[in-house]
Amino acid sequence: MKIHLTGATVNKYKSIQKTQTVKIDPAITTIVGMNESGKTSFLQAIAKTNYFNDDVDFKFDTTQDYPRNELVDFENSNEVVEIIKCDYEISNELLKHIEDKIGKGVFTVKQFSYSCHYKKDSNTVSNISSNQKKYLELQSQSIVLSTETRDAISKLKNLKEVAAVPQLEGDTDLATFKANVKKIVDAGNSWDDTLAHYVFTTFIKPSMPKFWYFDDYYHLGGKVNINELSAAANDEKSKTAKALFELARIKPDEIISSSDYERFVALLEASSNKITKEIFNYWSTNKNLDIEFRIQDKANQHGQQNKYLDIRVRSQRHKISLPLDRRSKGFNWFFSFIIWFSKIQADKLSDYVLLLDEPGLNLHASAQADLLRFIEDLSKKYQIIYTTHSPFMVESSNLNRVRTCLETDEGTVISDSIQEKDPNTLFPLQAALGYDIAQNLFISKNNLLVEGPADLIYLTVLSNILETEKRTFLKDNITIVPVGGLDKVSTFISLLRGQKLNIACLLDSFPDQKGKQKVDDLIRYKIIREKNIRFFDEFVTSGAKTADIEDLFSKDEYLKLFNEAFDKEFSKIKLTDLDPAIETILKQINKVIGKDRFNHYRPANKLNQLGVDKSYFSSGTLDKFEKMFTEINKLF
């Protein structure tokens, strides 16, 4: 995509009564919440900012959209309210294209916002700016001008000032130059920065993604009245039926005026075969189904003769067929979705963000897993935001994509999952993690969260050695819980706190501000106390600002483990090979082996296999771990 949606701020839209800012994942964003919590309102507000076609249902309307309990006062006021502000990021590809057209360094904006308002006809754009002086300098260099005129242009601050530049002898191209600049100025005269307006209207706005919304109401019926379809019907089922005819390149009027339907049935079946094949790439529940079409003349309830399209699903196994709307709702959803989605796929010139409202609501749990796989594949080309209240529609491996939606007395509240306290809202997330937790973790009353299994091994081995030596070790009633990486720590804390468990964290130093911000949010929202989050750099005596658990060992101890664990992959590393200017030993080793990362679990596993005692470690190493266990024990 040339432009990505990075966030949306919604205010005063239906159930959303107070400003809600939501970060949007570049691939998939999952909005989790109970029925009537406001998930649909959020999707529809986004859709209405730039819907893919001219649909009256996806235009803002004060009467329909403004919160009802405040509507009367608002309509009698002069207040202009921003409904939604969408934040976007421009790709490097598009920035390069703009640079090629208007010059290097003229337009360097990476992020901008696009807003819609009540009581204001035009939408507004913010954070779009250009270097007009640079543009004039570059453009004037490539044309024939006198030295005096070129100097005069170099002193101008904006494009509007070009009109006042006098014509001098030798200014061969000045008139053309002025005319070109005037076109830009006239087109964007409502903006102070007219060149920025030109860049936005010419390059950015045409590249902004369109929004496409799909929900349960777009299902195809088993029987479609073609006469009513021809009469410009615009309800949801008619939209999908029309899309089916468009896919087959058939105009409903052609069927109405014909008495031979074989050609039309053949075209519909050809389209259906393509759709069915695509469905079965993801539909593992039952692959023995075919779609059949029949066109029939029947009288409607008023006695008028109409033509109907009968859509039936035939089971190859049972040799029977049923109308589409009498087969499983899950299969109907898939079939209808791909028909409606074909309109989007046919548009090769635009990018799209797919807004899916409760997709696969009627699917079995295993079929929902198929749907998740389908959505994951779609996200390689399309940005996707979908809502759900099903735990089977939440990917436990990507909980960082989840946002929660909760109905409160003050309206809908949408937030990162770490901020949510309502157990009903959190249930799908907890259920999604349930299987993984049951398989991989032992949860107790007192839980020490660490990043991965390597941390678990090191802490267990060193605690056992210290216990044998009658020194301070990690208390037996504390369970070490590896969560699978720094990015999952905040989610695990949020989920485990709902079970009234004691939680502390022992973590590597954060590699970036994003991870630090997540933990800061946990503290700010009082989900965990600041003193319960500890970092390994606190226990490294060298005074380093960053440290991993491996830095608690002396360098020769860890190199010994590394060399034994990777004796077949890498040459033996010596202390003199390491770069002391690099802070952590893991990064020092990365530099030596020429890789960004190696498997940290293997040296830990090698330590576990060796069955070492205190003689394997220096007194300094044992002292560091003892000091750390003393501090961790205090937290519980």
C-alpha positions in Angstrom: 0.0 0.0 0.0 1.2 3.5 -0.8 -0.5 5.0 2.2 -1.2 3.2 5.5 -3.9 4.0 8.1 -2.0 4.3 11.4 -4.7 5.6 13.8 -8.2 6.9 14.1 -9.7 9.4 16.6 -13.5 9.3 16.8 -15.7 11.7 18.7 -19.5 12.3 19.0 -20.5 9.4 16.7 -23.5 7.3 17.8 -22.4 5.4 21.0 -19.0 7.1 21.0 -19.6 10.1 23.1 -16.1 11.0 24.2 -13.0 11.2 22.1 -11.5 7.7 21.5 -8.0 7.3 19.8 -7.2 3.9 18.4 -3.8 2.8 17.0 -4.2 0.8 13.8 -1.9 -2.1 13.0 -0.3 -2.0 9.6 -1.6 -5.5 8.8 -4.6 -6.6 11.0 -6.4 -4.8 13.9 -8.8 -6.8 16.0 -11.6 -5.0 17.9 -12.9 -7.2 20.7 -16.0 -6.5 22.7 -19.5 -7.6 23.7 -22.6 -7.1 21.6 -23.8 -3.4 21.5 -20.5 -2.2 22.8 -19.9 0.1 19.9 -17.6 -1.9 17.6 -19.8 -1.4 14.6 -20.0 2.4 15.2 -16.2 2.5 15.1 -15.9 0.7 11.8 -18.7 2.7 10.2 -17.2 6.0 11.2 -13.9 5.0 9.6 -15.7 3.7 6.5 -17.6 7.0 5.9 -14.4 9.0 5.6 -13.6 7.5 2.2 -16.0 4.8 1.2 -15.2 2.9 -2.0 -18.5 3.8 -3.8 -21.1 6.4 -3.6 -23.4 4.7 -1.0 -25.8 6.9 0.9 -25.5 4.5 3.9 -21.8 5.5 4.2 -22.2 9.3 4.4 -22.1 11.2 7.6 -25.6 12.5 8.7 -26.0 14.7 11.8 -29.5 13.4 12.6 -28.5 9.7 12.3 -25.0 9.9 13.7 -24.7 12.5 16.4 -25.4 11.0 19.9 -29.1 11.3 20.4 -29.0 12.5 24.0 -27.1 15.6 22.8 -28.6 16.1 19.4 -31.1 18.8 20.1 -28.6 21.1 21.9 -26.1 20.5 19.1 -28.5 21.3 16.2 -29.3 24.6 17.9 -25.7 25.6 18.3 -23.1 27.0 15.9 -20.5 24.4 17.0 -18.5 22.6 14.4 -17.5 19.2 15.7 -14.7 16.9 14.3 -16.3 13.5 14.0 -13.2 11.5 13.1 -9.5 12.2 12.4 -7.7 9.4 10.5 -3.9 9.4 10.7 -1.9 8.1 7.7 1.7 7.3 6.9 3.0 7.8 3.4 5.2 5.0 2.0 8.7 5.6 0.9 7.7 4.5 -2.6 5.1 7.3 -2.9 7.5 9.9 -1.4 10.1 8.9 -4.0 7.5 9.3 -6.8 6.6 12.8 -5.5 10.3 13.7 -5.3 10.8 12.6 -8.9 8.0 14.9 -10.0 8.6 18.1 -8.0 12.3 17.8 -6.8 14.3 16.4 -4.0 13.7 18.0 -0.6 10.6 19.8 -1.6 8.1 17.5 0.1 9.3 15.3 3.0 6.2 14.8 5.1 5.8 11.2 6.2 2.6 11.4 8.4 -0.6 13.4 7.9 -4.2 13.5 9.2 -7.6 13.7 7.4 -10.7 14.8 9.3 -14.5 14.9 8.8 -16.8 17.3 10.7 -20.5 17.9 11.5 -21.7 21.2 10.0 -18.8 21.5 7.6 -19.1 20.4 4.0 -15.4 20.0 3.2 -13.0 17.6 4.9 -9.8 19.0 6.3 -6.2 17.9 6.0 -3.4 18.7 8.6 0.3 18.2 8.8 0.8 18.6 5.0 3.5 21.1 4.2 6.2 21.8 1.5 9.4 23.7 1.0 8.2 26.3 -1.5 11.5 28.1 -1.6 13.3 24.9 -2.5 10.8 24.1 -5.2 11.2 27.5 -6.8 15.0 27.2 -6.6 15.0 23.8 -8.3 12.4 24.7 -11.0 14.3 28.0 -11.9 17.6 26.1 -12.4 16.2 24.1 -15.3 15.0 27.0 -17.4 16.4 30.0 -19.3 16.4 33.1 -17.0 18.6 36.1 -16.6 20.9 36.2 -13.6 19.0 39.0 -12.0 15.7 37.1 -12.3 17.2 33.9 -11.0 18.5 35.8 -8.0 15.2 37.4 -7.4 13.4 34.0 -7.5 15.9 32.6 -5.0 14.8 35.2 -2.4 11.1 34.4 -2.7 9.4 32.5 0.2 6.3 31.1 -1.5 4.7 30.5 -4.9 2.3 33.5 -4.7 5.2 35.9 -4.9 6.2 34.7 -8.3 3.6 36.8 -10.0 5.3 40.0 -9.0 8.7 39.1 -10.5 9.4 41.5 -13.4 10.3 40.4 -16.9 13.9 41.2 -17.9 15.9 40.8 -21.0 17.1 37.2 -21.2 14.0 35.8 -19.3 13.1 33.4 -22.2 11.1 30.9 -20.0 9.8 33.3 -17.3 6.3 33.6 -18.8 5.9 29.8 -19.0 7.3 29.4 -15.5 4.9 32.0 -14.1 1.9 30.3 -15.9 2.8 26.9 -14.4 3.2 28.3 -10.9 -0.1 30.3 -11.3 -1.9 27.0 -12.0 -0.7 25.6 -8.7 -1.5 28.8 -6.8 -5.0 29.1 -8.3 -5.8 25.5 -7.6 -4.8 25.7 -4.0 -5.5 29.3 -3.1 -7.6 28.2 -0.1 -4.3 26.9 1.5 -1.5 29.1 2.7 0.9 26.5 1.3 -0.4 26.2 -2.2 2.3 23.8 -3.3 1.3 21.5 -0.4 -2.3 21.6 -1.7 -1.0 20.6 -5.2 1.0 17.7 -3.8 -2.0 16.5 -1.7 -4.6 16.7 -4.5 -2.3 15.4 -7.2 -0.4 12.6 -5.5 -1.7 11.9 -2.0 -5.5 12.0 -2.1 -5.7 9.7 -5.1 -3.4 7.2 -3.3 -5.4 7.3 0.0 -6.9 3.9 0.7 -10.6 3.4 0.2 -12.7 1.7 2.9 -14.8 -1.4 2.2 -17.3 -2.6 4.9 -18.8 -6.0 5.1 -21.1 -7.5 7.7 -23.6 -10.3 8.3 -26.4 -8.4 6.4 -24.7 -8.8 3.0 -25.6 -12.5 2.7 -27.2 -13.7 -0.5 -30.6 -15.1 -0.3 -31.5 -18.5 -1.8 -33.9 -16.8 -4.3 -33.3 -13.5 -6.0 -36.1 -11.5 -7.6 -34.4 -10.3 -10.8 -37.2 -7.9 -11.7 -36.7 -6.1 -8.3 -33.0 -6.3 -8.7 -33.3 -4.5 -12.1 -35.4 -1.7 -10.4 -32.4 -0.2 -8.7 -32.9 -2.0 -5.4 -30.3 -0.9 -2.9 -30.7 -3.1 0.2 -27.8 -5.2 1.4 -28.8 -8.5 -0.2 -29.5 -6.7 -3.5 -26.0 -5.2 -3.4 -24.5 -8.7 -3.2 -26.8 -10.1 -5.8 -25.9 -7.3 -8.2 -22.2 -8.0 -7.5 -22.8 -11.6 -8.6 -24.3 -10.5 -11.9 -21.4 -8.0 -12.4 -18.9 -10.8 -11.8 -20.6 -12.9 -14.4 -20.9 -9.9 -16.8 -24.7 -10.1 -16.9 -27.1 -7.2 -16.8 -30.4 -8.2 -15.1 -32.4 -6.4 -17.8 -30.9 -8.9 -20.3 -32.5 -11.8 -18.4 -35.8 -10.1 -18.1 -36.1 -9.6 -21.9 -34.9 -13.1 -22.7 -36.7 -16.5 -22.8 -33.5 -18.6 -23.2 -31.6 -18.7 -19.9 -28.9 -21.3 -20.8 -26.2 -18.7 -21.6 -26.8 -16.8 -18.4 -26.7 -19.9 -16.2 -23.4 -20.9 -17.9 -21.9 -17.5 -17.1 -23.1 -17.6 -13.5 -21.7 -21.2 -13.1 -18.4 -20.2 -14.6 -18.1 -17.3 -12.0 -19.4 -19.6 -9.2 -16.7 -22.2 -10.0 -14.0 -19.7 -9.6 -15.5 -18.5 -6.3 -16.0 -22.0 -5.0 -12.4 -22.9 -5.7 -11.3 -19.9 -3.8 -13.6 -20.8 -0.9 -12.2 -24.3 -0.6 -8.6 -23.0 -0.2 -9.9 -22.0 3.3 -13.1 -24.0 3.9 -12.0 -27.3 5.4 -15.3 -28.1 7.0 -16.9 -29.7 3.8 -15.3 -29.7 0.4 -18.0 -31.8 -1.3 -20.3 -28.9 -2.2 -21.2 -27.4 -5.6 -23.2 -24.2 -6.4 -26.1 -24.5 -8.9 -28.1 -21.8 -10.6 -31.6 -21.9 -12.0 -33.6 -19.1 -13.6 -37.4 -19.5 -13.2 -40.6 -17.6 -14.1 -42.9 -17.3 -11.2 -45.8 -15.2 -10.0 -45.0 -13.0 -7.0 -47.4 -12.4 -4.1 -49.4 -9.9 -6.2 -49.9 -12.3 -9.1 -47.3 -10.5 -11.3 -44.9 -12.7 -13.4 -41.3 -12.2 -12.2 -38.1 -13.9 -13.0 -36.1 -15.4 -10.1 -32.5 -16.6 -9.7 -32.6 -19.8 -7.6 -29.2 -20.4 -5.9 -28.7 -23.9 -4.6 -25.9 -25.7 -2.9 -25.5 -29.4 -3.9 -23.8 -32.0 -1.7 -21.8 -34.4 -3.8 -21.8 -36.8 -0.9 -25.5 -36.9 -0.2 -26.7 -36.2 -3.7 -29.1 -33.5 -2.6 -29.4 -29.7 -3.1 -30.8 -27.0 -0.9 -31.4 -23.3 -1.3 -28.3 -21.3 -0.4 -30.0 -19.7 2.6 -30.9 -23.1 4.0 -27.3 -24.3 4.0 -24.9 -23.4 6.8 -24.7 -19.7 7.5 -21.0 -20.0 7.6 -20.7 -21.3 4.0 -23.2 -18.6 2.9 -21.0 -16.0 4.6 -17.9 -17.1 2.8 -19.7 -17.3 -0.5 -21.3 -13.9 -0.2 -18.1 -12.3 1.1 -16.1 -13.4 -1.9 -18.8 -12.2 -4.3 -18.9 -8.8 -2.7 -15.2 -8.7 -2.4 -14.8 -9.3 -6.1 -15.8 -5.7 -6.6 -12.7 -4.7 -4.7 -10.4 -7.1 -6.4 -11.5 -5.8 -9.8 -10.2 -2.3 -8.9 -6.5 -2.6 -9.7 -5.8 1.1 -9.3 -6.8 1.7 -5.7 -5.7 0.5 -2.3 -8.3 -0.7 0.2 -8.7 -1.1 4.0 -11.2 -4.0 4.7 -13.6 -3.4 7.6 -15.1 -6.7 8.6 -17.9 -6.6 11.2 -18.1 -9.8 13.2 -16.8 -12.0 10.3 -17.7 -15.7 10.5 -20.0 -15.2 13.4 -21.9 -18.4 12.6 -18.8 -20.5 11.8 -17.7 -23.5 13.9 -14.5 -22.9 15.9 -12.4 -24.9 13.4 -13.9 -22.9 10.5 -13.1 -19.7 12.3 -9.5 -20.8 12.4 -9.8 -21.2 8.6 -11.2 -17.7 8.4 -8.3 -16.3 10.4 -6.0 -17.9 8.0 -7.9 -16.3 5.1 -7.7 -12.9 6.8 -4.0 -13.3 7.4 -3.4 -14.0 3.7 -5.6 -11.0 2.7 -3.5 -8.8 5.0 -0.5 -9.3 2.7 -2.3 -7.0 0.2 -5.0 -5.2 2.3 -5.0 -3.6 5.7 -7.8 -5.2 7.7 -9.8 -4.1 10.8 -12.3 -6.6 12.1 -14.5 -6.9 15.1 -15.4 -10.0 17.1 -16.6 -11.3 20.5 -15.5 -14.8 19.7 -12.3 -16.2 21.4 -11.7 -18.3 18.3 -11.3 -15.1 16.2 -8.5 -13.8 18.4 -4.9 -14.9 17.4 -3.1 -15.7 20.6 0.2 -15.2 18.8 -0.7 -11.6 17.8 -2.3 -10.1 20.9 -0.5 -6.9 20.3 -3.1 -6.3 17.4 -6.0 -6.5 19.8 -8.0 -3.4 20.9 -10.9 -3.7 23.4 -14.3 -2.1 23.1 -16.5 -1.5 26.2 -19.9 0.2 26.7 -19.9 2.5 29.7 -22.3 5.0 31.2 -20.2 7.7 29.3 -20.4 5.9 26.0 -18.1 3.5 24.1 -14.5 3.2 25.3 -11.9 1.7 22.9 -8.4 1.0 24.1 -5.4 -1.2 24.1 -6.2 -4.5 25.9 -3.7 -3.6 28.7 -6.0 -0.8 29.8 -9.2 -2.9 30.0 -10.6 -4.0 33.4 -14.0 -5.4 32.4 -13.8 -9.3 32.7 -16.6 -9.8 30.0 -14.7 -7.7 27.5 -11.4 -9.5 28.3 -13.0 -13.0 28.1 -12.3 -13.6 24.4 -8.6 -12.8 24.9 -8.4 -14.9 28.0 -10.1 -17.8 26.3 -7.8 -17.4 23.2 -4.8 -17.7 25.5 -6.3 -20.5 27.5 -5.1 -23.4 25.4 -1.6 -21.9 25.0 -1.3 -21.3 28.7 -2.6 -24.8 29.6 0.0 -26.3 27.2 3.0 -24.2 28.0 2.7 -22.5 31.4 2.1 -23.4 35.0 0.3 -20.5 36.7 0.3 -20.2 40.4 -0.6 -17.5 42.9 2.8 -15.8 42.7 4.1 -15.4 39.1 7.4 -14.0 37.9 7.1 -13.1 34.2 10.2 -13.4 32.1 10.7 -13.2 28.4 11.5 -16.7 27.3 12.5 -20.3 28.2 16.2 -19.4 28.3 15.5 -17.1 31.2 13.5 -19.8 32.9 16.4 -22.3 32.6 19.1 -19.9 33.9 17.0 -18.8 36.9 16.1 -22.3 37.8 19.6 -23.7 37.5 21.2 -20.8 39.5 18.5 -20.9 42.1 19.0 -24.6 42.7 22.8 -24.1 43.1 22.3 -21.3 45.6 19.8 -23.4 47.5 22.3 -26.3 47.7 24.9 -23.8 49.1 22.5 -22.6 51.8 22.4 -19.2 50.1 19.3 -17.1 49.1 17.5 -18.6 46.2 14.1 -18.0 44.5 11.3 -19.0 46.8 9.5 -22.2 46.0 6.1 -20.6 45.9 7.1 -18.3 43.0 6.4 -19.7 39.5 8.6 -18.5 36.6 6.4 -17.8 33.6 8.0 -17.3 30.2 5.7 -15.2 28.0 7.4 -15.4 24.6 9.0 -12.0 24.2 8.9 -8.4 25.5 6.0 -7.5 23.2 3.7 -10.0 25.0 4.6 -9.0 28.6 2.0 -6.2 28.8 -0.8 -8.5 27.5 0.0 -11.3 29.9 0.0 -8.9 32.8 -3.4 -7.6 31.8 -4.9 -11.1 31.4 -3.4 -12.6 34.6 -4.4 -9.6 36.8 -8.0 -10.5 36.2 -7.4 -13.8 38.1 -6.2 -11.9 41.2 -2.7 -13.2 41.0 0.5 -11.7 42.3 2.7 -10.7 39.4 6.3 -9.3 39.0 8.5 -9.0 35.9 12.2 -9.6 35.4 13.1 -8.3 32.0 15.9 -7.5 29.6 16.5 -3.8 28.9 14.1 -2.5 26.3 15.6 -2.2 22.8 13.3 0.6 21.8 10.9 3.2 23.2 7.8 1.3 22.0 8.3 -1.5 24.5 9.1 0.9 27.3 5.9 2.9 26.5 3.8 -0.3 26.9 5.2 -0.9 30.4 4.9 2.8 31.3 1.2 2.5 30.4 0.8 -0.5 32.7 2.1 1.5 35.5 0.2 4.7 34.6 -3.1 2.7 34.6 -2.2 1.0 37.8 -2.3 -2.4 36.3 1.0 -3.2 37.9 3.2 -1.4 40.5 6.4 0.2 39.2 8.5 -1.6 41.8 7.2 -5.0 40.5 9.0 -4.5 37.2 12.7 -5.1 37.5 15.4 -5.3 34.9 18.6 -7.3 34.7 20.7 -4.2 34.3 20.0 -3.4 38.0 22.1 -6.5 39.0 25.0 -6.1 36.6 27.9 -4.6 38.6 29.6 -3.0 35.6 27.1 -0.2 35.7 25.8 -0.8 32.2 22.6 0.9 31.2 21.4 -2.1 29.2 21.7 -5.8 30.1 20.2 -9.2 29.3 20.2 -12.1 31.7 23.3 -13.5 30.0 25.2 -10.4 31.2 25.0 -11.6 34.8 27.5 -14.4 33.9 31.1 -13.5 33.4 32.0 -13.3 29.7 34.2 -16.4 29.7 31.4 -18.4 31.4 28.8 -17.5 28.8 31.3 -18.0 25.9 32.0 -21.5 27.2 28.3 -22.3 27.0 27.9 -20.6 23.6 30.9 -22.5 22.1 29.6 -25.8 23.3 26.1 -25.2 22.1 27.2 -24.0 18.6 30.4 -26.1 18.2 29.2 -27.3 14.7 27.9 -24.0 13.4 30.6 -21.5 14.4 34.3 -21.4 15.1 35.2 -21.1 18.8 34.9 -17.5 20.0 37.6 -16.2 22.4 37.4 -13.3 24.8 39.7 -11.2 22.6 37.3 -11.5 19.7 34.6 -9.5 21.6 34.2 -5.8 21.1 34.1 -4.2 24.6 32.6 -1.0 23.2 29.3 -2.9 22.7 27.2 -3.1 25.8 25.7 -6.6 25.9 27.5 -9.9 25.3 24.7 -11.1 23.0 25.3 -8.2 20.7 29.1 -8.7 20.9 28.7 -12.3 19.8 26.3 -11.2 17.0 29.0 -9.0 15.6 31.6 -11.8 15.7 29.3 -14.3 13.9 27.9 -11.7 11.5 24.3 -12.3 12.4 21.5 -10.2 13.8 20.4 -12.9 16.3 21.2 -16.5 17.3 19.0 -19.0 19.2 19.4 -17.9 22.9 17.8 -21.0 24.1 20.6 -23.4 23.0 23.3 -22.1 25.4 20.7 -22.3 28.2 19.7 -25.8 27.2 23.4 -26.8 27.2 23.8 -25.5 30.7 20.8 -27.6 31.8 22.2 -30.7 30.1 25.6 -30.3 31.8 24.2 -30.6 35.3 26.8 -28.2 36.7 27.5 -27.2 40.4 28.9 -24.0 42.0 32.4 -24.8 40.6 31.2 -23.9 37.1 30.6 -20.3 38.1 32.7 -17.5 39.6 31.8 -16.1 43.0 30.9 -12.8 41.3 28.2 -14.6 39.2 26.7 -16.3 42.2 26.7 -13.1 44.1 24.8 -11.3 41.3 22.1 -14.0 41.1 21.8 -14.1 44.9 21.3 -10.4 45.1 18.7 -10.6 42.3 16.8 -13.4 44.0 16.8 -11.5 47.3 15.1 -8.5 45.6 12.6 -10.6 43.7 11.6 -12.5 46.8 10.8 -9.2 48.5 8.2 -8.4 45.8 6.1 -11.3 46.9 
